[in-house]
């Protein structure tokens, strides 16, 4: 068996500019593919000050409600 050398895949740093309204779908698709790593360009902004907080809270509440119903 020959010597194996593990190397990282070639990478590049890119910045995306997306139209409002389509950004969620684009980012979601990229995340699902698992081919990108995202950098937080606003690390000083708390989770509760972010743009989609209300939508995330609604989803978490629905998960909680549906989870309770699954056990009753």
JOKA-V456311 format. One line per field, one symbol per residue. psi: psi as a letter, one per 30 degrees, with the letter a starting at -180 (. if undefined). A space follows every 50 residues. Layout:
# JOKA-V456311
psi: ???
This chain:
# JOKA-V456311
psi: klkkkklllkllklkkjkkkefeeeeeeeeeefgflkkkjfhffklefgl egeeeeeeeeeeeeeeeeffg.
